[in-house]
Amino acid sequence: MSSARQTLIDMIDEPDVYARPRSELDPLRLQAANELFQERRKQIPLVAKRAEDAGVEAINSLEDLVPLLFAHTVYKSYPPSFVEKGRWDRMLQWLSTLSVADTTNVDAEGVTNVDEWLERLEAAGHHILATSGTSGKCSFLNHAPHDYDAKVRHWANTIGWPFVRPDGSRAYFSLGPHIGPNSAIEAARINSKLWGGNSETHFLTDEPLLISEVSEVASLRKRMSEGTASPSEIAAFEEKAKAKGERMMQAVRDIADQILDRRHEPIVLSGMWGQHMLIIERARERGIPDGDFHKDSYIAAGGGVKNVALPADYKEQVDRFYGDVIRNTCYGMTELASVMPRCESMRYHFPPTVIPLVLDQTGERLLSADHAVGGVIEGRFGFLDLLLDGRWGGLITGDKVQVDLAEECPCGRPGPTILDTITRFAQSGEDDHIGCAGTIDSYIRGSLAAA
């Protein structure tokens, strides 16, 4: 590992890591980016191809980094037929185009579904995280074996910052499963280790998240829209979904009672907005008033509002219910190993291992201070994550962010910072076209055709 990169990774252990000024970090980040690029271009053909097409031989500026970024859609750029027809050997070839390690030698003989495929990869030392696939297609991201340990180290110094640090002494409650190849599940496992020490941890369910079920649902929805799904298939799906929904509702009630029973001690609780509303509903049934939780409890809420009927003031209701507790969060995503914690002034701070890039809507041009309005620049978020070893950490996201370029955050620590106004381009009714996506997909298709 490069000296500059290692220096930045090691900074996370410093008590005042978020007090380092940009003037000190940026030269190291640029050096680390170039060292990492020189390494990855030899390991990942797609990085080399992007560099060749852009004429980039070295990263001497942030502008040099932009054409080397992957569109976030690249991690689900495999042909759907590979999964639908069980071409797991071809899926391994596709994954290898995006991985540092070669995955084509993994034994895929006898694999019957995507979950077995992921298990084979895990057994061969490839830790794969999959997205939920709500759009009908899952992303698959490869990690080196030690990437998990690097995340744990990073999160130990980030989660709860700047209010509280995890020390393994609290009861930890996660309103989700703890088995499955999903990044949210991995995050819950890491948090359970950091907060509860793996001994005082509680999860919603022991049922594993199966990616094959996600794929089956997506396939059925497609056939329903095409009018090719049979009535018996639809009925069986609805019966299965109803049964699972009933099990999950009971599981929420059960864990809600455990949470409410321990509300007077400092606990850690993480869940989606809709689940928190169900806890409130259970509290009302038990006659528990608002603001009855221990003030040192750490409560995290987010996501989970798509296709969920919630009152317009659900966030305010959740705030009132938990009262004066620690309500902090981090900005992150499946593609990002590092996370950005939110300070007292509701701003997200960059750890040393994240090189932030604010891009135009197409993701092709770096925006500068000249594009700022009132010191705030708005655009598509891109980054290079220096923490990863399993794949290239440069990405163009689908997020629209506002970055305050001020040298100092209102909290008193150095800037720049991301404002708490993050949205998605696709959700705002704007075109979410990323300029490089088509070119990258074409290259991957060509690589698969030649394989």
N, C-alpha and C positions, 0 to 999 in steps of 0.2 A: 504494500500500500504506500502511496506517495507520502512524503513528509508533510506537505501542506494539508493534504486531506486528513491525515491522521491527527494533525494538530487541531483542525476544526472539529473533528469527531470527539476528541478528548476534552474539548472546552465544555461539553455538556455537564461534566462533573463539577465545574466551578460554581460556587454559591452565587456569584454575581455574573453568570454567563450572559444574561440579557442586559447587562450594563455596558457591554463592549460597544464602542462607537463603530459606525459603518466605515469610517476612514481606516480603522484598524482591521476590519474583517474583509472588506472588498478586495484588497490586493491578494490576500491569502485565498479567497474564494476563486479568483480568476486563475491563480496558479494551480489550485487543486482541480479546477474544471479542465484546464489544458492537460494536466497529467492524467486525469481520468479518461479524457477523450482519447489520448494517445494509446491508452491501454484498451479501451473498449472498441476502437476502430479495428483492432487486430482480432477481437473476439467475436464481434457481432457484425456480420456482413452488411446489415441494413444501416448501421452507423457509418461504415466505410462508404457505402453507396451515397448516403445523404451528403457526406463530406465531399466526395468526388463531384457530385452534381453541383454543389455550391462553391466548389473551388476553395474549400477551407482546409488548410494544412495544420493550423494551430489556432487555439483560442487566445487571442490577444485582447479581445474586448467582448462585452456582452453581445454586441451585434453579431460577432462570429458564432455565437452559441445558438442564435435563433433558428437558422436553417437546419440545425442538427437535431432539433426537437421532434419527437414523434407526436402525431395527433392521438388523443386519448382513445379514439376508435380503433387504433392499430391492434389493441389486445383482444379484439373480437373480430378480426379481419379474416378469419378462416371461413371457407365456404360452408354454409349450413349443411350441405350434403354430407360432409365428413362425419358429422354427429348423427344425422338422420339415418345414414347408411352404415354406421359403425365402422368407419374407416379410421380406426384409432392410430394406425401406423402413419397415416397422412396427417393426423392431428399432431403427432410427435414431430413430424417434419416441419409443420407450420410453427409449432412452439419453439423449435430449435432456431428459427430465423430471428427470434426475439430474445434469446437467452444467451448468457455467457457460456454455460455448459452445454454440451451436446446432449440432446434428449432422444435422438433417433435410435440409440442402442437400448432403450428401455423395452422390456418384454411386454408386448401388447397382445400376445397370443391368448385367445380365449376370453378377452374382455367383452362384456356384454352391454355395459352402459358407461356413462361419463364418470360416475362415482368410482367404478372399478378402475377406470383409466387413471383417475387422480390418485387412487391408492397405489397403483403400480409406480407412478412417478414419485410419490412420497417414499416408498420403499427403496427407490433407487437414489434417494438423496436430493430430490427436487421438491421443494415446498411450494405448492401452487395455491394462490389465493384466487377465488372466483367471485365475480360480482353477482348480484341477485338476478340479473337477466330480466328485469321488469319490461325492458323494451323488446323482449323476445329472443335475446341472444346474450349469453354470458361472456364476460371477459375473463381471460386466464393469464395470470402474471406469475412468472417463475421467480423464486428466491433461492439464494445459496443457503446451505444449512446454517451458517452462522448469522444470517440476516435477522433471524428471530431474536437471538441474543443481543444483537446491536439495537434492535427496537426496544427490548426490555430495558436496556441501559439508558437509552435516550428518554423513554417514557418515565422512568423512575425520577428523572430530574425535570420533567415537564408537566406531567399530569398533576393538576391541583395548583400549579404555580399561578400567581405568587401568594396564594392564600394558605395552602397547607401542602405538606409533603407526605406521600404514602409511606407507612412504616410497618405494614403487615399486621396492624393491631385492631383493625375495624371489621365489623360485619359488612360484607360486600353483597349487594343484591343486583342482579342483572335481569332485566325483563326480556330475556331472550335465551336461545339455546346455547350450549357450550361445546357442541360437537358439530363440526362441519368446516369446509374449506373457505369460509367467507371472512372478509376482513373485519366485519363487525364482531364476529365470533372470536377471531383472534384477539381483537382489542379487549373483549370481555375477559378472555383467559389471562391476558397480560395484566389487566386491572385487578383481577381476582388475586393474582400472585402478589402484586404490589401492595394492595390495600388489605387483603384478608390473609395473606400468607398461605393460600390454598387450603386453610383449615376452617375459616369462618366465611365460607362463600356459598351463595345461594343463586341458582339459575331458574329460569321459568320452566324449563323442561329438559329432560334427558333425551328427547327425541332428536336424532341428528337432522341437520339440514341437508337434504339430498338434492344435488344439482340436477339429477335425472328427473326429479319431480318438476323442477322449474322448466326443464326442456319439454317434458310431456305436456305441461300446461300451455306453453308457448305454441307447441305443435297443434294442440287441439284448438286453440283460439284461431290459429291460421286456417285450419280446416273448417271451422265454424263460419269464418268470414267468407270462405270460398264456397260454402254450402256442401262440403263433402263429408262432414262429420255425421255419423249415424245417430239417431235418437238414443240408442242404447249406450253409445259412448258418452254422450252428453249427460245422460241420466246417471251413469256410473261416476262420472267426474263430480257432478253436483252432490251425490250422496257421500263421496269420499271427502269433498271439501266441507260439507256440513258437519261430518263426524269430527274432522280435525278442528274445525272452528269451535265446536262444543268442548273439545278437550282443552284447547288453548284458553277459552274463557274460564273454565274451571281452574286451570293452572294459574291464571291471573288472580282470581279470587283467593286461591290458597296462598300465593306468595304475598298478596296484598295484606292478608291477615298477619303474616310473619313480619312484614315491614311495619305495620301499624302497631303491633305488639312491642316493637323495639324503637318506637319513635322518640322516646325520651333519652336515648343514648346516641352518641355520634356514629352514624352509619354512612355508608356510601351507596347510592342508588343511581342506576343508569337505565333509562328506558326511552321509548318514543312518546310523543305528546299524547296520542290516543290511549296508551297504556296508563299514563299518569292520570288521565281523566277517569279511567276505570277504578284506580286506587281511590280517587276522590269520591266516586260513587259508593264504594265500599265503606269509606270512612263516614259518609253521611248515614248509611244504614246502621253503623255502630254508634252514631251520635258523637263522633269526634269532630271538634271544631277546627277552623283554620288556624294556622300558626302554632300548632302544638308539637312541632318537631324540635329536637335539640339544635341549638344555634350553630354547633360545629359540624352538623351533618353536611355531607357533600352530595348535592342533587344535580344530576345531569339529565337534560331533556332535549330532544331534537328529532327531526325527521318523522317519517311514518304518517304523513298527512295526506298522501296521495290516495284518492278513492276512499277516504275515511270521512264520515260525516261528523264534524266537530263544530261546536258553537263558535261564533265569530271571536269571542273573547277568551278562547281556551288558554292562551298563554297567560293572560291576566288571572284566570281562575287558578292555574297551577302555581303562579307566583304567590297568590294570596294563601293558598292551602299550605304550602311548605313554610311560608313566612320568612323570617330573618335567618336563613341558612346560607351556606356557601353555594352559590349558583354559578359555577364557572364552566367553561368549555374550551375546546381546542378546534382549530380549523385543520381538517385533514381529509384524506380520501384514500381509496384502495391503492392507488398508484403511488402514494407518498408514504415512505417509511417514517420520515421525520414528521412531527406535528407542530403546529403553531399555537401556543397558548394565548388566552385572552387576559389582559391585565385589568386593573381596577377601573380604567377609563374605557372599557369595552373596545379595546383595540387588540388586534392579533399581532404578536411579535414574531420575528423570524429567528429561528435558532441558527447557529453558525453553519449547519450543514445544508441549509436551503438557500439557493441562489434564486431570488425572485425576479421575474420578468413580466412586465405589463405590456401586452401586445395589442395590436389593432384587432378588429373583429375577425379578420381572416386568419389571424395568428402568424402573419408573414412579416410584420414590421414591429420593431421595438419602439414603444412610445417613450418620449423623453419629457423632461421638465417643461419643455415648450408646449406640451399638450395639456398641462395642468391647469385647472381652474381653481383659484383660491388655494393653491398649493396641493390640490388633490388631483390625481390622475386616474382616469377610469378606462378600463379595457379588459381584455381577456387575460386570465392568469396563466402564466407559464412558469416553469421552474426547472432547475437541475437539482436533484436530491443526491447529495454526496454520500449518503449513508448506505446505499444499496450496492451489493456485489453480484447479485444474481442476474441483473439485466441493466440496461441503460436507464439512468434516472432522469433523463430530459423529457419533458412532456408539455404539450399544449392542452389545457383543460377546457371544459365547457362552461367554466365559471366566469361571471362578470364581477370584477372587484373594483373597489375604490381604494387607492393607496395614498396615504398622506405622506408627502415627501419631507415633511418638517424634520429637522435634525433632532428634535426632542418630542417625545410623546407627552400628552397631558399628564401621564402618570409620573413623569420625571425621568424616565429611561430614554435611551437613544432611539430615534426612528431610523428608517421609515416604518410605518405600520399599516395594516389592512383594517379599514373601517368595518364595523359590524353590519354591513349592508350587502352581503354576498348574495347574488342571485345566479340563475342559470340563463344563458342566452336562449336556449330552446323554450324555456318557460315564459320568457318575456315577450314572445311573439316575434322575435327577430330571427333572421337567418342564422343558423348555427353552422354554416359552411366553414370548414377549416381548409385553407388553401392547399396544404401539403398532403391531405388525407388521400386523395385520389392517386397521387404519385407514389406514395408509400404502399398503398394497396396493390397497385400495378406491379411494383417491384416484388412484393411478396408472392403474388400470383405467378410471376415469371420464375421465381425461385422454386416454387412448388412444381411447376410444369417441367422444370429441368431436372428435378430430383428423381 
